[in-house]
Amino acid sequence: MRFRHPDGSIVHLAYCTNVHPAETLDGVLAQLRDHCEPVRRRLGRDRLGIGLWLAKDAAHALVTDPSALRGLRTELDRRGLEVVTLNGFPYEGFGAEEVKYRVYKPDWADPERLDHTTALARVLAGLLPDDVTDGTVSTLPLAWHTAYDDERAARAQKALTTLAERLDALHELTGRSIRVGLEPEPGCTVETTADAIGPLTAISHDRIGICVDTCHLATSFEDPHTALDALTHARVPIVKSQLSAALHAEHPHLPDVREALAAFDEPRFLHQTRTATSVGLRGTDDLGEALSGDALPDASPWRAHFHVPLHAAPAAPLTSTL
């Protein structure tokens, strides 16, 4: 949906489709039919924005077959849907029974990540509505922290510089401006917005910025005002925001709170868990690890990486960071 900001600009609000598994173009078309159009109808809107996730195979099919891209654009129009942003973080297999650490592969030191993101940008340029010239793609925040050293960091920075050059060329060719935002996430090389400032100012290109995910922001106990002010001061462009809350446990030492948290420990995704201590942020890669023994101090609140919907609070004794 589109909203008019007080400054006169248009704000696009989109329904993110990576909550629904789809690895192929046929799967994407089924998403539009089974989920996106029904949501639009339920809202009573003529148009609904879609934050589309395209897995590797679907993106490849669209970027190599102009007729397939035209067909997707036609299908969006027919169902009253529009796309101005893509979720380029997951590469493939996001609907698998176990995703965990695989979601961070390939990272920005691997050529496949650059090729995939370039393909997504080209696809998005072809999907933008006729009256929209700007689009965005969110992406992996460089790499999972344990797979990153100076040599891989140099390769990642070179890849992002190459991406910026390709986005410039795409703009010249199509007239469409596509920007890519690193999405800070707990456990990654870029875990917080503060971590993003150094790499992004080193690249210093307005087509490469940051995607602020409010669940990730809250999981790492970042203050939104402080984070946004620092990004503005550093002239790091915020190209996109993803809106949800994190899971919050005010008293993680209590047995009923731990029992409630244990119900969220599941095998598909990582649920990084953090607590703010007097000596800084402490955390575990997953919720189960936090609940086992004394892996994480429990004298202060815990927050876990669950994308809690803004309209639905978890049951007591847990809350969200809304």
Solvent accessible surface area in square Angstrom, and as a share of the most:
residue,aa,sasa,rsa
1,M,29,0.13
2,R,90,0.33
3,F,89,0.37
4,R,169,0.62
5,H,81,0.36
6,P,134,0.84
7,D,107,0.55
8,G,38,0.37
9,S,56,0.36
10,I,73,0.37
11,V,67,0.38
12,H,63,0.28
13,L,78,0.39
14,A,38,0.30
15,Y,60,0.23
16,C,47,0.28
17,T,0,0.00
18,N,29,0.15
19,V,103,0.59
20,H,30,0.13
21,P,91,0.58
22,A,6,0.05
23,E,62,0.28
24,T,69,0.40
25,L,33,0.16
26,D,110,0.57
27,G,22,0.21
28,V,0,0.00
29,L,55,0.27
30,A,28,0.22
31,Q,4,0.02
32,L,0,0.00
33,R,126,0.46
34,D,71,0.37
35,H,68,0.30
36,C,0,0.00
37,E,19,0.09
38,P,60,0.38
39,V,41,0.24
40,R,28,0.10
41,R,153,0.56
42,R,223,0.81
43,L,92,0.46
44,G,66,0.63
45,R,107,0.39
46,D,124,0.64
47,R,89,0.33
48,L,5,0.03
49,G,6,0.05
50,I,0,0.00
51,G,4,0.04
52,L,0,0.00
53,W,1,0.00
54,L,0,0.00
55,A,0,0.00
56,K,71,0.30
57,D,80,0.41
58,A,0,0.00
59,A,1,0.00
60,H,114,0.51
61,A,36,0.28
62,L,1,0.01
63,V,51,0.29
64,T,81,0.47
65,D,60,0.31
66,P,88,0.55
67,S,62,0.40
68,A,21,0.16
69,L,31,0.16
70,R,152,0.55
71,G,38,0.37
72,L,2,0.01
73,R,49,0.18
74,T,85,0.49
75,E,32,0.14
76,L,2,0.01
77,D,68,0.35
78,R,158,0.58
79,R,30,0.11
80,G,9,0.08
81,L,0,0.00
82,E,8,0.04
83,V,0,0.00
84,V,15,0.09
85,T,13,0.08
86,L,0,0.00
87,N,8,0.04
88,G,1,0.01
89,F,9,0.04
90,P,4,0.03
91,Y,27,0.10
92,E,79,0.36
93,G,18,0.17
94,F,36,0.15
95,G,24,0.23
96,A,34,0.26
97,E,152,0.68
98,E,105,0.47
99,V,4,0.02
100,K,32,0.13
101,Y,103,0.39
102,R,126,0.46
103,V,19,0.11
104,Y,4,0.02
105,K,102,0.43
106,P,16,0.10
107,D,1,0.00
108,W,1,0.00
109,A,5,0.04
110,D,29,0.15
111,P,91,0.57
112,E,85,0.38
113,R,0,0.00
114,L,20,0.10
115,D,81,0.42
116,H,10,0.04
117,T,0,0.00
118,T,8,0.04
119,A,14,0.11
120,L,1,0.00
121,A,1,0.01
122,R,127,0.46
123,V,0,0.00
124,L,0,0.00
125,A,9,0.07
126,G,30,0.29
127,L,2,0.01
128,L,0,0.00
129,P,11,0.07
130,D,122,0.63
131,D,103,0.53
132,V,13,0.07
133,T,76,0.44
134,D,86,0.45
135,G,2,0.02
136,T,19,0.11
137,V,0,0.00
138,S,0,0.00
139,T,0,0.00
140,L,0,0.00
141,P,0,0.00
142,L,8,0.04
143,A,0,0.00
144,W,17,0.06
145,H,92,0.41
146,T,100,0.58
147,A,33,0.25
148,Y,49,0.19
149,D,81,0.42
150,D,128,0.66
151,E,98,0.44
152,R,45,0.16
153,A,33,0.26
154,A,66,0.51
155,R,94,0.34
156,A,0,0.00
157,Q,79,0.35
158,K,150,0.64
159,A,14,0.11
160,L,1,0.00
161,T,56,0.33
162,T,36,0.21
163,L,0,0.00
164,A,2,0.02
165,E,104,0.47
166,R,83,0.30
167,L,2,0.01
168,D,47,0.24
169,A,58,0.45
170,L,18,0.09
171,H,67,0.30
172,E,153,0.69
173,L,150,0.74
174,T,61,0.35
175,G,40,0.39
176,R,41,0.15
177,S,16,0.10
178,I,1,0.00
179,R,80,0.29
180,V,0,0.00
181,G,0,0.00
182,L,0,0.00
183,E,7,0.03
184,P,8,0.05
185,E,12,0.05
186,P,0,0.00
187,G,4,0.03
188,C,6,0.03
189,T,42,0.24
190,V,1,0.00
191,E,32,0.14
192,T,24,0.14
193,T,5,0.03
194,A,68,0.53
195,D,60,0.31
196,A,0,0.00
197,I,41,0.21
198,G,44,0.42
199,P,40,0.25
200,L,6,0.03
201,T,59,0.34
202,A,61,0.47
203,I,24,0.12
204,S,89,0.58
205,H,51,0.23
206,D,99,0.51
207,R,31,0.11
208,I,2,0.01
209,G,0,0.00
210,I,0,0.00
211,C,0,0.00
212,V,8,0.05
213,D,5,0.02
214,T,43,0.25
215,C,0,0.00
216,H,5,0.02
217,L,13,0.06
218,A,13,0.10
219,T,0,0.00
220,S,6,0.04
221,F,55,0.23
222,E,33,0.15
223,D,73,0.38
224,P,67,0.42
225,H,142,0.64
226,T,91,0.53
227,A,6,0.05
228,L,71,0.35
229,D,98,0.51
230,A,41,0.32
231,L,0,0.00
232,T,97,0.56
233,H,165,0.73
234,A,26,0.20
235,R,218,0.80
236,V,8,0.05
237,P,33,0.21
238,I,65,0.33
239,V,13,0.08
240,K,29,0.12
241,S,61,0.39
242,Q,30,0.13
243,L,103,0.51
244,S,14,0.09
245,A,4,0.03
246,A,0,0.00
247,L,2,0.01
248,H,22,0.10
249,A,1,0.01
250,E,89,0.40
251,H,92,0.41
252,P,1,0.01
253,H,95,0.42
254,L,68,0.34
255,P,109,0.69
256,D,77,0.40
257,V,5,0.03
258,R,54,0.20
259,E,130,0.58
260,A,22,0.17
261,L,3,0.01
262,A,53,0.41
263,A,89,0.69
264,F,67,0.28
265,D,67,0.35
266,E,55,0.25
267,P,96,0.60
268,R,82,0.30
269,F,60,0.25
270,L,11,0.06
271,H,12,0.05
272,Q,0,0.00
273,T,1,0.00
274,R,17,0.06
275,T,0,0.00
276,A,45,0.35
277,T,40,0.23
278,S,121,0.78
279,V,130,0.75
280,G,35,0.34
281,L,73,0.36
282,R,106,0.39
283,G,38,0.36
284,T,7,0.04
285,D,38,0.20
286,D,24,0.12
287,L,0,0.00
288,G,23,0.22
289,E,82,0.37
290,A,0,0.00
291,L,36,0.18
292,S,67,0.43
293,G,66,0.64
294,D,134,0.70
295,A,39,0.31
296,L,5,0.02
297,P,45,0.28
298,D,44,0.23
299,A,102,0.79
300,S,31,0.20
301,P,36,0.22
302,W,2,0.01
303,R,50,0.18
304,A,2,0.01
305,H,19,0.09
306,F,26,0.11
307,H,91,0.41
308,V,12,0.07
309,P,67,0.42
310,L,80,0.40
311,H,166,0.74
312,A,44,0.34
313,A,87,0.67
314,P,25,0.15
315,A,85,0.66
316,A,94,0.73
317,P,54,0.34
318,L,3,0.02
319,T,71,0.42
320,S,25,0.16
321,T,38,0.22
322,L,147,0.73
